[in-house]
Amino acid sequence: MPIYTIYHNPRCSKSRQTLELLKERGVEPEVVEYLKTPLSAHALQTLSQKLRISVVDMMRTKEREFKELDLGNTGVTDDQLLQAMSQNPILLERPIVVCGDKAVIGRPPENVLELI
């Protein structure tokens, strides 16, 4: 059986719904509470590649930290965005489910069905 990982925030309803949807389908993912265990910039870069989206597209751009750090500025590089997410894990969109070399953002939760 494939190994699944969910980058999870238990306080987020979409994250909880996604985890429940996986379990309903018989998937018991490894749960990583990324706010307690932030990802390195390198791990976030790998995650971006698995998602097949730009770094900024995996960020919560409406968070206060995004605005305070001026991350919407056109001169900000991907490396700077990755470093900001590593230092401020609240900026990572949630939930993200990974299986092998593919990943999806569970917004809506049904997106994860692509991986199963």
MDAnalysis code that builds the backbone (N, CA, C; Angstrom):
import MDAnalysis as mda
import numpy as np

u = mda.Universe.empty(348, n_residues=116, atom_resindex=np.repeat(np.arange(116), 3), trajectory=True)
u.add_TopologyAttr("name", ["N", "CA", "C"] * 116)
u.add_TopologyAttr("resid", np.arange(1, 117))
u.add_TopologyAttr("resname", ["MET", "PRO", "ILE", "TYR", "THR", "ILE", "TYR", "HIS", "ASN", "PRO", "ARG", "CYS", "SER", "LYS", "SER", "ARG", "GLN", "THR", "LEU", "GLU", "LEU", "LEU", "LYS", "GLU", "ARG", "GLY", "VAL", "GLU", "PRO", "GLU", "VAL", "VAL", "GLU", "TYR", "LEU", "LYS", "THR", "PRO", "LEU", "SER", "ALA", "HIS", "ALA", "LEU", "GLN", "THR", "LEU", "SER", "GLN", "LYS", "LEU", "ARG", "ILE", "SER", "VAL", "VAL", "ASP", "MET", "MET", "ARG", "THR", "LYS", "GLU", "ARG", "GLU", "PHE", "LYS", "GLU", "LEU", "ASP", "LEU", "GLY", "ASN", "THR", "GLY", "VAL", "THR", "ASP", "ASP", "GLN", "LEU", "LEU", "GLN", "ALA", "MET", "SER", "GLN", "ASN", "PRO", "ILE", "LEU", "LEU", "GLU", "ARG", "PRO", "ILE", "VAL", "VAL", "CYS", "GLY", "ASP", "LYS", "ALA", "VAL", "ILE", "GLY", "ARG", "PRO", "PRO", "GLU", "ASN", "VAL", "LEU", "GLU", "LEU", "ILE"])
u.atoms.positions = np.array([
    [0.851, -1.190, 0.000],
    [0.000, 0.000, 0.000],
    [0.889, 1.244, 0.000],
    [0.526, 2.233, -0.798],
    [1.322, 3.469, -0.845],
    [1.344, 4.175, 0.516],
    [2.398, 4.936, 0.723],
    [2.539, 5.713, 1.954],
    [2.062, 7.140, 1.681],
    [1.173, 7.608, 2.533],
    [0.625, 8.956, 2.430],
    [1.086, 9.768, 3.630],
    [1.309, 11.053, 3.383],
    [1.633, 12.001, 4.446],
    [0.696, 13.182, 4.308],
    [0.158, 13.648, 5.428],
    [-0.663, 14.850, 5.415],
    [0.015, 15.900, 6.295],
    [0.220, 17.075, 5.725],
    [0.709, 18.228, 6.483],
    [-0.540, 18.901, 7.014],
    [-0.722, 18.785, 8.317],
    [-2.011, 18.962, 8.969],
    [-1.967, 20.041, 10.044],
    [-3.075, 20.776, 10.119],
    [-3.299, 21.707, 11.221],
    [-4.629, 21.292, 11.842],
    [-4.614, 20.687, 13.032],
    [-5.851, 20.183, 13.627],
    [-6.880, 21.275, 13.934],
    [-6.470, 22.531, 13.935],
    [-7.416, 23.616, 14.190],
    [-8.154, 24.050, 12.927],
    [-7.728, 23.543, 11.780],
    [-8.308, 23.925, 10.489],
    [-9.387, 22.921, 10.077],
    [-10.584, 23.402, 9.796],
    [-11.681, 22.500, 9.438],
    [-11.395, 21.752, 8.137],
    [-10.804, 22.405, 7.147],
    [-10.495, 21.731, 5.874],
    [-9.451, 20.638, 6.096],
    [-8.513, 20.896, 6.966],
    [-7.494, 19.906, 7.271],
    [-8.126, 18.699, 7.973],
    [-8.995, 18.949, 8.914],
    [-9.684, 17.859, 9.610],
    [-10.562, 17.075, 8.644],
    [-11.274, 17.776, 7.751],
    [-12.137, 17.110, 6.774],
    [-11.316, 16.247, 5.813],
    [-10.169, 16.750, 5.409],
    [-9.305, 16.000, 4.497],
    [-8.787, 14.738, 5.170],
    [-8.346, 14.859, 6.401],
    [-7.863, 13.697, 7.140],
    [-8.974, 12.664, 7.287],
    [-10.159, 13.108, 7.601],
    [-11.302, 12.201, 7.750],
    [-11.636, 11.522, 6.423],
    [-11.585, 12.261, 5.334],
    [-11.857, 11.698, 4.003],
    [-10.851, 10.597, 3.665],
    [-9.586, 10.841, 3.975],
    [-8.564, 9.815, 3.744],
    [-8.871, 8.560, 4.556],
    [-9.182, 8.745, 5.823],
    [-9.457, 7.596, 6.693],
    [-10.692, 6.832, 6.238],
    [-11.712, 7.554, 5.765],
    [-12.914, 6.896, 5.237],
    [-12.586, 6.010, 4.039],
    [-11.528, 6.358, 3.321],
    [-11.104, 5.589, 2.142],
    [-10.060, 4.521, 2.494],
    [-9.848, 4.321, 3.801],
    [-8.916, 3.283, 4.234],
    [-7.464, 3.706, 4.247],
    [-7.210, 5.001, 4.115],
    [-5.840, 5.517, 4.116],
    [-5.519, 6.028, 5.517],
    [-4.451, 5.505, 6.102],
    [-3.970, 5.964, 7.412],
    [-2.661, 6.717, 7.173],
    [-2.748, 8.015, 6.913],
    [-1.537, 8.757, 6.567],
    [-0.672, 9.052, 7.785],
    [0.594, 9.302, 7.492],
    [1.475, 9.860, 8.507],
    [1.021, 11.311, 8.673],
    [0.758, 11.720, 9.892],
    [0.272, 13.078, 10.154],
    [1.435, 13.922, 10.655],
    [1.702, 15.000, 9.935],
    [2.749, 15.934, 10.327],
    [2.071, 17.255, 10.682],
    [2.122, 17.600, 11.947],
    [1.587, 18.894, 12.369],
    [2.679, 19.931, 12.112],
    [2.616, 20.527, 10.938],
    [3.702, 21.382, 10.458],
    [3.887, 22.657, 11.284],
    [2.888, 23.042, 12.067],
    [3.082, 24.213, 12.940],
    [3.992, 23.853, 14.117],
    [3.949, 22.580, 14.534],
    [4.808, 22.110, 15.624],
    [6.169, 21.660, 15.098],
    [6.184, 21.169, 13.860],
    [7.400, 20.661, 13.237],
    [7.554, 21.333, 11.873],
    [8.037, 22.567, 11.850],
    [8.160, 23.296, 10.575],
    [9.082, 22.577, 9.590],
    [8.764, 22.722, 8.326],
    [9.575, 22.129, 7.274],
    [10.742, 23.049, 6.941],
    [11.833, 22.450, 6.525],
    [12.987, 23.236, 6.075],
    [12.656, 23.858, 4.717],
    [13.437, 24.845, 4.330],
    [13.252, 25.469, 3.013],
    [13.433, 24.424, 1.911],
    [14.385, 23.519, 2.091],
    [14.607, 22.468, 1.089],
    [13.389, 21.540, 0.988],
    [12.831, 21.133, 2.124],
    [11.648, 20.265, 2.123],
    [10.460, 20.973, 1.479],
    [10.329, 22.264, 1.718],
    [9.247, 23.034, 1.105],
    [9.429, 23.132, -0.405],
    [10.676, 23.273, -0.862],
    [10.956, 23.307, -2.297],
    [10.551, 21.977, -2.937],
    [10.892, 20.874, -2.298],
    [10.511, 19.550, -2.788],
    [8.990, 19.413, -2.829],
    [8.331, 19.924, -1.807],
    [6.875, 19.874, -1.754],
    [6.269, 20.679, -2.904],
    [6.822, 21.833, -3.186],
    [6.359, 22.656, -4.307],
    [6.475, 21.893, -5.624],
    [7.566, 21.175, -5.794],
    [7.764, 20.389, -7.016],
    [6.745, 19.260, -7.108],
    [6.460, 18.611, -6.003],
    [5.470, 17.532, -6.006],
    [4.065, 18.063, -6.272],
    [3.795, 19.271, -5.793],
    [2.500, 19.900, -6.040],
    [2.377, 20.395, -7.486],
    [3.532, 20.618, -8.103],
    [3.596, 21.150, -9.469],
    [2.955, 22.544, -9.557],
    [3.244, 23.338, -8.528],
    [2.776, 24.724, -8.503],
    [3.936, 25.610, -8.068],
    [3.757, 26.908, -8.260],
    [4.793, 27.847, -7.838],
    [4.819, 27.922, -6.315],
    [5.914, 28.390, -5.806],
    [6.080, 28.511, -4.354],
    [4.999, 29.409, -3.768],
    [4.742, 30.538, -4.387],
    [3.754, 31.471, -3.839],
    [2.348, 30.864, -3.837],
    [2.086, 29.944, -4.767],
    [0.764, 29.317, -4.819],
    [0.532, 28.311, -3.700],
    [1.564, 27.951, -2.978],
    [1.384, 27.059, -1.834],
    [1.407, 27.842, -0.516],
    [1.253, 29.154, -0.637],
    [1.295, 30.019, 0.544],
    [-0.077, 30.611, 0.842],
    [-0.290, 30.873, 2.107],
    [-1.511, 31.551, 2.561],
    [-1.235, 33.056, 2.504],
    [-1.560, 33.639, 1.383],
    [-1.205, 35.038, 1.119],
    [-2.042, 36.040, 1.917],
    [-3.091, 35.569, 2.568],
    [-3.915, 36.491, 3.362],
    [-3.505, 36.539, 4.830],
    [-2.510, 35.740, 5.180],
    [-2.027, 35.752, 6.565],
    [-1.312, 37.072, 6.861],
    [-1.425, 37.495, 8.091],
    [-0.792, 38.737, 8.547],
    [0.708, 38.719, 8.263],
    [1.362, 37.576, 8.502],
    [2.806, 37.471, 8.306],
    [3.204, 37.711, 6.849],
    [2.375, 37.267, 5.926],
    [2.665, 37.464, 4.505],
    [2.751, 38.964, 4.206],
    [1.805, 39.714, 4.744],
    [1.779, 41.162, 4.516],
    [2.906, 41.861, 5.272],
    [3.110, 41.463, 6.532],
    [4.147, 42.100, 7.350],
    [5.543, 41.903, 6.768],
    [5.778, 40.745, 6.175],
    [7.092, 40.456, 5.592],
    [7.208, 40.949, 4.151],
    [6.150, 41.586, 3.656],
    [6.119, 42.149, 2.297],
    [6.465, 41.083, 1.246],
    [5.876, 39.893, 1.407],
    [6.190, 38.785, 0.515],
    [5.470, 38.878, -0.823],
    [4.521, 39.786, -0.932],
    [3.821, 39.989, -2.196],
    [4.580, 40.900, -3.142],
    [5.680, 41.449, -2.682],
    [6.516, 42.332, -3.490],
    [7.066, 41.553, -4.687],
    [7.036, 42.133, -5.867],
    [7.477, 41.423, -7.077],
    [8.957, 41.062, -7.055],
    [9.742, 41.698, -6.226],
    [11.173, 41.400, -6.170],
    [11.541, 40.239, -5.259],
    [10.566, 39.657, -4.571],
    [10.843, 38.568, -3.640],
    [11.096, 37.282, -4.430],
    [12.194, 36.607, -4.110],
    [12.568, 35.386, -4.819],
    [11.901, 34.163, -4.182],
    [11.895, 33.056, -4.922],
    [11.377, 31.806, -4.374],
    [12.160, 31.390, -3.140],
    [13.471, 31.577, -3.158],
    [14.283, 31.225, -1.992],
    [13.850, 32.020, -0.761],
    [13.542, 33.287, -0.950],
    [13.084, 34.117, 0.167],
    [11.705, 33.648, 0.657],
    [10.836, 33.270, -0.279],
    [9.513, 32.764, 0.103],
    [9.638, 31.457, 0.876],
    [10.493, 30.570, 0.401],
    [10.702, 29.291, 1.079],
    [11.258, 29.501, 2.481],
    [12.210, 30.413, 2.612],
    [12.785, 30.716, 3.925],
    [11.721, 31.299, 4.849],
    [10.878, 32.182, 4.319],
    [9.809, 32.780, 5.122],
    [8.826, 31.714, 5.602],
    [8.475, 30.764, 4.736],
    [7.563, 29.685, 5.140],
    [8.203, 28.778, 6.181],
    [9.489, 28.538, 6.029],
    [10.188, 27.702, 6.991],
    [10.201, 28.366, 8.370],
    [10.384, 29.656, 8.398],
    [10.443, 30.406, 9.660],
    [9.059, 30.770, 10.199],
    [8.054, 30.790, 9.306],
    [6.680, 31.148, 9.670],
    [5.743, 30.097, 9.074],
    [5.676, 28.908, 9.665],
    [4.929, 27.812, 9.046],
    [3.439, 28.091, 8.850],
    [2.902, 29.087, 9.522],
    [1.503, 29.463, 9.326],
    [1.250, 29.867, 7.865],
    [2.314, 30.226, 7.152],
    [2.189, 30.660, 5.764],
    [1.941, 29.510, 4.788],
    [2.171, 28.283, 5.214],
    [1.977, 27.132, 4.334],
    [0.490, 26.830, 4.198],
    [0.035, 26.720, 2.960],
    [-1.356, 26.349, 2.706],
    [-1.608, 24.974, 3.297],
    [-2.827, 24.729, 3.704],
    [-3.156, 23.471, 4.349],
    [-4.508, 22.976, 3.903],
    [-4.691, 21.701, 4.017],
    [-3.701, 20.649, 4.231],
    [-3.049, 20.264, 2.905],
    [-1.893, 19.680, 2.999],
    [-1.224, 19.125, 1.818],
    [-1.040, 17.639, 2.066],
    [-1.421, 16.845, 1.068],
    [-1.275, 15.397, 1.156],
    [-0.287, 14.967, 0.084],
    [0.665, 14.127, 0.489],
    [1.714, 13.643, -0.404],
    [1.642, 12.127, -0.492],
    [1.829, 11.644, -1.703],
    [1.975, 10.205, -1.933],
    [3.001, 10.050, -3.039],
    [4.161, 9.498, -2.681],
    [5.221, 9.323, -3.671],
    [5.724, 10.657, -4.191],
    [5.717, 10.809, -5.513],
    [6.223, 12.053, -6.107],
    [5.108, 13.022, -6.465],
    [3.905, 12.791, -5.912],
    [2.764, 13.672, -6.174],
    [2.210, 14.212, -4.869],
    [1.620, 15.399, -4.967],
    [0.991, 16.021, -3.805],
    [-0.174, 16.876, -4.272],
    [-1.129, 17.084, -3.378],
    [-2.257, 17.974, -3.658],
    [-2.582, 18.759, -2.395],
    [-3.162, 19.918, -2.615],
    [-3.682, 20.730, -1.511],
    [-5.145, 20.340, -1.333],
    [-5.536, 20.032, -0.124],
    [-6.892, 19.589, 0.177],
    [-7.877, 20.726, 0.320],
    [-7.934, 21.565, -0.657],
    [-8.913, 22.654, -0.708],
    [-9.519, 22.667, -2.094],
    [-10.660, 22.049, -2.242],
    [-11.482, 21.369, -1.245],
    [-10.896, 19.999, -0.896],
    [-11.373, 19.411, 0.197],
    [-10.837, 18.127, 0.634],
    [-10.874, 17.039, -0.447],
    [-11.857, 17.088, -1.314],
    [-11.994, 16.082, -2.361],
    [-10.810, 16.054, -3.318],
    [-10.004, 17.089, -3.332],
    [-8.807, 17.101, -4.180],
    [-7.898, 15.901, -3.900],
    [-7.897, 15.436, -2.648],
    [-6.992, 14.341, -2.293],
    [-7.384, 13.031, -2.950],
    [-8.591, 12.934, -3.433],
    [-9.019, 11.702, -4.093],
    [-8.201, 11.422, -5.346],
    [-7.568, 12.464, -5.907],
    [-6.677, 12.289, -7.067],
    [-5.505, 11.372, -6.732],
    [-5.113, 11.326, -5.475],
    [-3.942, 10.544, -5.057],
    [-4.271, 9.095, -4.721],
    [-5.537, 8.829, -4.449],
    [-5.919, 7.497, -3.967],
    [-6.175, 6.566, -5.149],
])
